[in-house]
């Protein structure tokens, strides 16, 4: 989940057959990009794009954008960022959330220009943005087998990608490493993080300086997170006390897997759905709309900028995209993208239902976690996050308190610890699902402060 679009193409299978027949898989490649269409002059930061091949014959080719820190690339942390969906392109993260650019939305989509993002995480960290799995963004597969993916496959491929990337970029091996993910990647990110710790303990080489993980509005447990929407709706006054009490009593706290023969529960949930069906789940304060009607304001309209920009031949040439490897660039791959209750598709299996047990295993590591959520996000509400964090039974190191941005309350945070493990949980005031998109300054300040609070000791 996380990105929203309605673009669907049906040329993928034909393209795959073409790749199988005619395309020779090259070795890993990388390009230093010094200019991009839509931005005047040379880029004021170092941008590298390229492909990393994964698999015995590198059948899965993953496209990435790597931006070195604009502050101190030799010392600043390295963040490996996994975009949600699954199947969303990293372009959403690069342009709409934490990347160095923003589109200038004052122009029409046909006249795209870009501005620098003053709240880019690249001002404090080296960041790898990757199109993953194959079939997302500019990433592709050269065989039918490699085009089929799953949550578990993404875990392995993310680990393999990062290891190959750092072998090819050895000067970043000693930088403090954090795995970061948003939305659906909350199921994947903790597992990748744990795998890196375990690899170091096994003595796998090269050792990676893993320090922890960062999650934004994560999906952690499909039952817990979806179930928490009812309580969230009550806290936000979307349903009345009467409806909420009725749901608690009649459904006994189980709203996701309610028994169909329980008519009283069904009636309670129907009342809940009637009250919330017209609500924008990603931000309950924004109107629920579609791109065909941009009045009232519709955030999805601005996603068209990415599609027009990324499909521009001059842009693809500047990024050094391999010709003929994808058809029309898509904001996200609709056959992979998850919504509640969706079954496996022909190309993707949603085989991880909860990452909670992996969070619990990480408690035994020398590990740090930052988990933050928009307090107006109903997709995966902060209520569910509070519930599973509470189940970890950690000690409170610092109580619930506000954090400030420009002398104003930006949100609230608290920190838990156990031995060498620490977890900071924060809510960002007024933010929706993709926090950095709704409240970019607050997301940056929160993350920068958290990163700076660590005196790094090598985990290698």
C-alpha positions in Angstrom: 0.0 0.0 0.0 1.1 3.7 0.2 1.0 4.9 -3.4 -2.3 5.5 -5.3 -2.8 5.5 -9.0 -5.1 3.9 -11.6 -2.6 3.2 -14.4 -2.8 -0.4 -15.8 -0.9 -1.9 -18.7 -1.3 -5.3 -20.2 1.9 -5.5 -22.3 4.1 -6.9 -19.5 3.9 -10.5 -20.6 4.7 -9.6 -24.2 7.6 -7.5 -23.0 8.9 -10.3 -20.9 8.9 -12.7 -23.9 10.8 -10.1 -25.8 13.4 -9.8 -23.1 13.8 -13.6 -22.8 14.4 -13.9 -26.5 16.6 -10.9 -27.3 18.1 -9.2 -24.2 21.5 -10.2 -22.8 21.7 -9.4 -19.1 24.7 -7.0 -18.5 26.7 -6.9 -15.4 25.9 -4.3 -12.7 26.1 -0.8 -14.1 26.1 2.7 -12.7 26.1 6.2 -14.0 26.8 9.5 -12.4 23.9 11.8 -13.3 24.9 15.5 -13.5 21.7 17.0 -14.9 18.1 16.1 -15.3 15.3 17.5 -17.5 13.2 19.9 -15.5 16.1 21.2 -13.4 18.2 24.1 -14.6 22.0 23.6 -14.5 24.1 20.9 -12.8 22.7 19.0 -9.9 24.0 20.4 -6.6 24.4 16.9 -5.1 25.9 13.6 -6.3 23.3 11.3 -7.9 24.2 7.9 -9.1 21.7 5.6 -10.9 22.2 2.0 -12.0 21.2 -1.6 -11.9 22.1 -4.4 -9.6 21.4 -8.0 -10.9 20.1 -10.6 -8.4 19.8 -14.3 -9.0 22.0 -17.1 -10.3 22.1 -15.5 -13.7 21.1 -12.0 -12.5 17.6 -12.5 -14.0 16.2 -9.8 -11.8 17.6 -6.3 -12.5 16.9 -3.7 -9.9 17.2 -0.1 -10.7 18.3 2.3 -8.0 18.9 6.0 -7.3 21.8 6.7 -4.9 22.2 10.2 -3.5 25.3 10.9 -1.4 24.8 12.9 1.7 25.0 16.7 1.1 26.6 17.1 4.5 29.3 14.5 5.1 29.0 11.4 3.0 32.1 9.8 4.5 30.6 9.9 8.1 26.8 10.2 7.7 24.5 7.2 8.0 23.6 5.1 5.0 19.8 4.6 4.6 18.5 1.8 2.4 14.9 2.8 1.7 12.2 0.4 0.7 9.1 1.9 -0.9 5.7 0.4 -0.1 3.0 -1.1 -2.3 4.3 -3.6 -3.0 5.2 -2.6 -6.5 5.5 1.2 -6.0 8.3 2.9 -7.8 11.0 4.6 -5.8 10.1 7.8 -7.7 7.3 8.4 -5.2 9.9 8.5 -2.4 12.4 10.4 -4.4 10.1 13.2 -5.5 7.1 13.2 -3.1 8.6 12.3 0.3 12.3 12.3 1.4 14.3 12.7 -1.8 16.3 15.8 -2.9 13.7 17.0 -5.5 10.1 18.1 -5.6 8.0 18.7 -8.6 6.8 22.3 -9.1 3.1 21.7 -8.9 2.3 25.3 -9.9 3.0 24.3 -13.5 0.8 22.1 -15.6 1.9 18.4 -15.9 3.0 19.1 -19.5 5.5 21.7 -18.3 7.3 19.9 -15.5 10.0 21.7 -13.6 11.7 20.6 -10.3 12.7 22.4 -7.2 15.1 21.3 -4.4 13.5 19.8 -1.4 14.7 21.7 1.7 13.6 18.7 3.9 15.4 16.0 2.0 16.9 13.2 4.1 19.9 13.4 1.8 20.9 16.5 3.7 21.8 14.3 6.7 22.3 10.8 5.2 23.4 8.8 2.1 20.2 7.3 0.7 19.6 4.4 -1.6 16.2 4.4 -3.3 15.4 1.1 -5.2 12.6 -0.1 -7.5 11.7 -3.4 -5.9 10.5 -6.0 -6.7 11.2 -6.6 -10.4 8.3 -5.1 -12.3 8.3 -2.0 -10.1 9.4 1.3 -11.7 12.4 0.7 -14.0 13.3 -2.7 -12.5 12.6 -5.7 -14.7 13.1 -9.5 -15.0 14.5 -11.4 -18.0 12.7 -14.6 -17.3 9.2 -15.6 -16.3 10.4 -17.1 -13.1 12.2 -14.0 -12.0 9.1 -11.9 -12.7 7.2 -13.8 -10.0 7.8 -12.4 -6.5 6.5 -12.5 -2.9 7.2 -10.8 0.4 9.7 -13.5 1.3 11.5 -13.2 -2.0 11.7 -9.4 -1.5 13.3 -10.0 1.8 16.1 -12.1 0.3 16.5 -9.8 -2.8 16.7 -6.7 -0.6 19.5 -8.4 1.5 21.3 -9.6 -1.7 20.9 -6.2 -3.3 22.4 -4.3 -0.4 25.3 -6.7 -0.1 26.2 -6.4 -3.8 25.7 -2.7 -3.7 28.2 -2.2 -0.8 30.7 -4.6 -2.4 30.6 -2.3 -5.4 30.7 0.8 -3.1 33.2 -0.3 -0.4 33.8 3.2 1.0 30.3 3.1 2.5 30.9 -0.2 4.3 31.8 1.5 7.6 29.0 4.0 7.5 26.2 3.4 10.1 23.6 1.4 8.2 19.8 1.7 8.6 17.1 -0.2 6.8 14.0 2.0 6.2 10.6 1.1 4.9 7.2 2.7 4.6 3.7 1.3 4.7 3.5 -2.3 3.3 7.3 -2.6 3.7 6.7 -2.8 7.4 6.3 -6.5 6.8 9.6 -6.7 5.1 12.0 -4.2 6.7 12.4 -5.8 10.2 13.1 -9.2 8.6 15.8 -7.7 6.3 17.3 -5.9 9.3 17.4 -9.2 11.4 18.9 -11.0 8.4 21.8 -8.5 8.4 22.4 -8.9 12.1 22.4 -12.7 11.7 24.7 -12.5 8.7 27.3 -10.6 10.7 27.0 -13.1 13.5 27.6 -15.9 11.0 30.7 -14.1 9.8 29.4 -13.4 6.3 31.7 -11.1 4.4 31.7 -8.2 4.0 30.4 -7.4 7.4 27.8 -4.6 7.3 27.6 -1.9 9.9 23.9 -2.4 10.6 22.6 -0.1 13.4 18.9 -0.5 13.2 15.7 0.4 11.2 13.3 3.2 10.5 9.6 2.6 9.8 7.0 5.1 8.6 3.3 4.2 9.1 4.2 0.5 8.8 2.0 -2.5 8.2 3.2 -4.9 10.9 0.4 -7.4 11.5 -2.6 -7.6 9.1 -5.0 -8.5 11.9 -3.8 -6.0 14.4 -3.4 -3.1 12.1 -6.7 -3.5 10.2 -8.5 -4.3 13.4 -7.3 -1.1 15.0 -9.2 1.1 12.5 -12.4 0.8 14.5 -10.8 2.1 17.7 -9.1 4.8 15.7 -12.4 5.9 14.1 -13.8 6.3 17.6 -10.8 8.2 18.9 -11.1 10.6 15.9 -14.9 11.1 16.4 -15.8 9.4 13.1 -18.1 7.0 15.0 -20.1 7.6 18.1 -19.7 6.1 21.6 -22.8 4.1 20.9 -21.5 2.5 17.7 -18.1 1.8 19.3 -19.5 0.2 22.4 -21.9 -1.8 20.3 -19.0 -3.1 18.1 -16.9 -4.0 21.2 -19.8 -5.9 22.8 -21.1 -7.6 19.8 -17.9 -8.4 17.9 -15.8 -9.1 21.1 -12.9 -7.0 19.7 -12.6 -9.0 16.4 -13.7 -6.7 13.6 -11.5 -8.2 10.8 -12.6 -11.8 11.1 -16.1 -11.3 12.4 -18.4 -14.3 12.2 -21.0 -13.8 9.5 -23.7 -15.5 11.6 -23.2 -13.0 14.3 -25.9 -10.6 13.1 -25.4 -8.1 15.9 -21.7 -7.8 15.1 -22.5 -7.4 11.4 -25.0 -4.7 12.2 -22.4 -2.8 14.3 -19.8 -3.1 11.6 -22.3 -1.9 9.0 -22.9 1.2 11.1 -19.1 1.7 11.3 -18.7 1.3 7.6 -21.6 3.7 6.8 -19.8 6.4 8.9 -16.3 5.9 7.4 -17.0 4.9 3.8 -16.6 8.5 2.7 -13.4 9.1 4.6 -10.0 9.4 2.9 -8.1 6.6 4.7 -4.7 8.1 4.0 -5.6 11.3 5.7 -9.0 11.6 7.3 -8.9 15.4 7.0 -8.4 15.4 3.2 -11.4 15.0 0.8 -12.0 11.6 -0.7 -11.8 12.3 -4.4 -10.6 11.0 -7.8 -8.4 12.5 -10.4 -11.3 13.2 -12.7 -12.6 15.8 -10.3 -9.7 17.9 -8.8 -12.1 20.2 -7.0 -12.0 19.8 -4.1 -8.2 19.4 -3.9 -7.2 15.9 -4.9 -3.6 14.8 -4.0 -3.7 12.0 -6.6 -3.8 14.6 -9.4 -0.2 15.5 -8.7 1.0 11.9 -9.2 0.5 12.5 -12.9 3.6 14.6 -12.9 5.7 11.5 -12.1 4.2 9.5 -14.9 4.8 12.2 -17.5 8.3 12.9 -16.3 9.5 9.2 -16.0 8.1 8.3 -19.4 9.9 11.2 -21.1 12.6 9.8 -23.4 15.1 12.6 -22.4 14.6 11.7 -18.7 15.2 8.0 -19.3 18.3 8.9 -21.3 19.6 11.1 -18.5 19.0 8.3 -15.9 20.6 5.8 -18.3 17.6 3.5 -18.4 18.2 0.4 -20.6 16.1 0.7 -23.7 13.5 -1.9 -24.3 13.5 -3.3 -20.7 10.1 -1.9 -19.7 7.0 -0.7 -21.5 5.2 2.3 -20.2 6.6 3.4 -16.8 3.9 3.0 -14.1 3.6 4.8 -10.8 2.9 1.3 -9.3 2.4 -2.2 -10.5 -1.3 -2.8 -10.0 -1.0 -6.6 -10.1 1.4 -6.5 -7.1 -0.2 -3.6 -5.1 -1.9 -4.9 -1.9 -5.3 -3.9 -0.4 -7.0 -5.4 2.6 -8.2 -8.9 1.8 -6.5 -9.2 -1.6 -5.4 -12.7 -2.6 -2.2 -13.7 -4.2 -1.9 -12.7 -7.9 -0.2 -14.5 -10.8 3.0 -12.6 -10.1 3.0 -11.8 -6.4 2.4 -13.8 -3.2 1.5 -11.9 0.0 3.1 -14.6 2.2 4.1 -12.6 5.2 1.1 -11.7 7.4 3.0 -10.4 10.4 6.5 -9.1 11.2 5.8 -8.8 14.9 7.9 -11.8 15.8 10.9 -10.3 14.0 10.6 -7.1 16.0 10.7 -9.3 19.1 13.8 -11.1 17.9 15.5 -7.7 17.2 15.0 -6.8 20.9 18.0 -9.1 21.7 20.3 -7.3 19.3 22.4 -4.1 19.7 19.7 -2.3 17.6 17.8 0.9 17.4 14.4 1.4 15.9 12.5 4.6 15.0 8.8 4.1 14.2 6.6 7.0 13.4 3.1 7.5 12.1 0.8 10.3 11.0 -1.9 10.8 13.6 -4.5 11.2 10.9 -3.6 8.1 9.0 -6.4 5.5 9.0 -4.6 3.1 6.6 -2.5 1.6 9.4 -3.5 3.7 12.4 -1.1 4.6 15.2 -3.5 2.7 17.5 -2.3 -0.6 16.1 1.3 0.4 16.3 0.9 1.3 20.0 -0.7 -2.1 20.6 2.1 -4.3 19.1 4.9 -2.1 20.6 3.2 -2.5 24.0 3.3 -6.3 23.5 7.1 -6.2 23.3 7.1 -5.5 27.1 9.9 -3.0 26.9 10.8 -0.6 29.7 10.0 3.1 29.2 13.2 5.1 28.9 11.5 8.5 28.3 7.8 9.1 28.7 5.3 10.5 26.1 6.3 14.1 25.4 6.0 16.6 22.6 8.8 17.3 20.1 9.1 20.7 18.6 9.6 22.1 15.1 10.1 25.9 14.7 9.0 26.3 18.3 5.7 24.5 17.6 4.6 21.1 18.6 5.4 18.8 15.7 4.2 15.6 17.3 4.8 13.3 20.3 7.3 10.7 21.1 8.4 8.2 23.7 11.3 5.8 23.9 11.5 2.2 25.2 14.6 0.1 25.9 15.8 -3.4 26.9 19.5 -4.0 27.3 21.1 -2.9 24.0 17.9 -2.4 22.2 15.9 0.9 22.0 12.7 1.8 20.2 11.4 5.3 19.7 7.7 5.7 18.7 6.4 9.0 17.5 3.2 10.4 16.0 3.4 13.4 13.8 0.7 16.0 14.4 -1.6 16.6 11.4 0.2 14.1 9.1 -1.4 11.4 6.9 -0.1 8.1 5.8 3.2 9.1 4.0 4.3 11.4 6.8 7.1 13.1 4.9 4.6 14.0 2.1 2.2 15.6 4.5 4.6 17.0 7.1 8.1 17.0 5.5 9.8 19.3 8.0 8.5 17.4 11.0 9.6 14.1 9.5 13.1 15.4 8.8 13.6 17.0 12.2 12.3 13.9 14.0 14.6 11.5 12.0 17.6 13.8 12.1 17.3 14.2 15.9 17.0 10.4 16.3 20.0 9.7 14.1 22.1 12.3 15.9 21.3 10.8 19.3 23.4 7.7 18.7 27.1 7.4 19.5 27.9 4.7 17.0 29.7 1.5 18.0 30.5 -0.8 15.1 28.3 -3.9 14.9 30.6 -5.6 12.5 
